[in-house]
Amino acid sequence: MIVSVLLFAFLGAIYADTGELYSFGCNDEGQLGCDSVSEERIDVPTKITLPTEETCIRMLSAGVYHSAYLTGQFSCCFAIFSAI
């Protein structure tokens, strides 16, 4: 089941109750957290590798060239998925 959805300008993220995080949209600066940076838009939600399987995301956030999440331990994981 989907727990949280983030939509911002040219990117989106989905967090599921299984603890899986997916992202899609524009990834030209690596802002989706995917394994590669590409000028091509990613139309299909792609699973993002989190630091541990126990990572519990409480909040998702994004800007034009980044995305980030806040964990259950309330430590900000600056997963700034950007090549900048």
Secondary structure, DSSP 8 states (H G I E B T S, - for coil): -EEEEEEETTEEEEEETTS-EEEEE--TTSTT--SS--SS-EEEEEEE--S-TT--EEEEEEETTEEEEEETT--EE-------
